[in-house]
Amino acid sequence: MDRYQKIQYYTSVTLKILIGALVLISAVRQDIFLVFTSLIALFLTLTPLIVTRNFKIKLPIEVDFTLTIILYLCYALGEYSNFYVRFWWWDLFLHVGNSIVLGMVGFILAYALLITSKITAKPFLISFFSLSFAVFIGVIWEIFEFGMDYFFGFTMQKSGLIDTMTDLMMNLGGAGIVSLLGFFYIRNPKRGIFDKVVKKFVKKKDYEEAN
């Protein structure tokens, strides 16, 4: 790993340890909601490692780093430190940011298949998949929040319907930005964030042949 990757790696490990510590603190305080959510957050931060070991898929360090950062902001700061209540814009900020990341994931998945000749599709379909991927996960998350509130009496939705609809609109907006940028990138590939991320997932030979 180069210096930049090492910084990401150690930052990711540190944040995982902090989230793990919150599990113990929540248990001592007998806060069932925070114990439950912190365990979910900790498990999700470990998914890149689980995927790598069980499916023999080597994921770039950026995947683990980005996922851990998102979960730390959502849970450790959002739920545990009550940033959702202390800062009215925190939830909107996270939903836009998360949808941008998810939109990028969807775009890279489809575009990587496209340039390696695994699929054939027009730029519009690739960008539409990116949008749909991010929005779909956003919808699933809102259903999860509703389920937690309805069946277990949690307060993940905060202001109810308004919170849900606002979150969905933010998801659509963030994913829409990535989808639009991805569309123009496919039509005219240039060096930039899309170019750098694609190279992380696609073999150099295949990428050069496609471009």
N, C-alpha and C positions, 0 to 999 in steps of 0.2 A: 504493500500500500504506500502511496505517496503521502506527503505531509497533510494535504487537504483531506484525504480519505481517513487518515489516522484521527484527525480532529473530529470528523463526523462519527467515527467508530466510538471513540471514548466519550463523546457527548451523548451518544445514543445509550451506551452502557450506564452512564451516570444517571440519565433520566429514568431508565428502567429500574435502577436501584431505588430512586426516589419514589417512584410509583409503588414499588414493592413495599417500601417503608410505610406508605399510606394504608396499605392493607392491614398491617399490624396495628397502626395507630387507630384506625377505624374499629378494629376488633376490640381493642382495649376500651374504647369509648362506647362500645356496644351499639354502634350505628350500623344497622343492617343494610340500609340503602348504600352507604358509602363502601362497606365491605364488599357488597355485591358488584357495584360499578367498578371499584378499584381492581377486583379480580378479573373482570372482563377486560379492562384497559391493559392490565399486565399481560394477560393471555394474548391479546391482539398485538402487543409490541413484540411478542415472541414468534408470531406467525412466519416472518421471513426465515427465521432459523429453522422452524419446523418444516417449511416447504423445502428448504435447501437440503436438510438431512434425510427427509423421507422420500422426496421425489427427485433427488439428485439434480436439482435446478439451481445453478449458481446465479443468485440475484446480485445486482450492483449494490454497493454499500449505501448508495443514495436512497434506495427503496426502504431499507431498514431505518435510516436516519429520518427520512421524511415522515414515515408512519409513526415513529416514536415521538417526533416533535408535535405532530397533529394530536396524538392521544394525550400528550402532556398538557397541551394548551386546552384541549376539550375537557379533560377530567381533572388533572391536578390543579390547574388554575380556574377552569370554568366551574366545575362542580364542587371540588373540595375547598378551594379558596373563595368560592362564591362570586367569581368574576361576572357570572351571568346576571347577577342582581346588582352588583356594585357598578358595572359599566353597561349601560343599555345597548351599546353597539357591539359588545363582545360576541354575542350569539350570531349576529349578522356577519361580522368579520370572519368568524370561523366557518360559517356556511359558504360564504363566497370563496374563501381560501380552499376549503375542502373540495368544493365542486370544481375548482380550477385544477387541483391535483388529480381528482378522479377523471376529469375530462382528458387530462394529459395521459393518464393510464389507458383509458379507452382508445385514445388516438394512437398511441404507440403500439398497442396490441394489434389493432387493425392495419396500421401502416406497415408494421414489421412483416405481417403476413403478406401484404400487398407487394412489397418490394422484393420479397424472397419467393415470389410466384406461388405462394400457397393459396391465394385467392385472387380473383379479378374483380375490380369494382371501380366505379367512377369516384372522383374526389368528393362529390356531394355525399355519397353513401358512407365514405370513411368518416367524414366530419359529422354526419348524422349519427353514426354509431357512437362516436365520442360523446356527443350530446346525450344520447339515449342512455348510455352506460352510466354517466354521472347522475342523471336525473333519476334513473331507476334505483340506484343505491340510496339516493336521497329519500325517495319515497319509502323504501324498505326501512330506513332509519326512523322516519316519522311514524310508521306503523309500530315499530319496536317501542318508541317512546309512549305511544298511546297505550300499548299493551301493558307496559310497566306501570303506568299511572292507573289504568282501569282495574287491573287484576291485583296489583300489589300496593296500591295507594301511594305510589311515588309522585313526585312533582316534576317530571322531566319536561313536560310541555309548557311549564310556567303559566303563560296566559291562555292556554288552550288553543282554540281554533285560530286565533290571530297569530299565535306563535307558529303553529304548523304551516299556515298559508304563507307567512312571511319567510319562513325557512325555505319552503319550496320555491318561492320566487327568487330568493337569493341563489339557490342551487341552479335554477334555470339560467340566471344571469351569468354566473361564473362559468358554467359549462358552455354557455352560448359563446362567450368570448374565446375560449379554447377552440371550440368547433369552428368558428369563423377564421381564426388564425391558422388552424390546421388546414382548412380548405385552400387558402391562398398559398400556404407552404407547399402543398402537394403540387399545385399548378406551377409554382416557381420556387423550388428548393433553394434556400440560402442558409449560410452559416448563422447559427443562433441557438436559442434554447431547444427548439425542436430537433435541430440537427445534432446537438450534443447528446440529448436524451436517446434519440434513435440509435446512435452509435453504441450506446451502453447495452442495448438489447439485440442488435443485429450484428452478425459477423461482418467484419470489415470487408471481406471479399464480396459478399452479397450486396453490401451497401454501395460499394464503389461501382459494381456492375449496374446497379439500378440508377445511379446518378452519373 
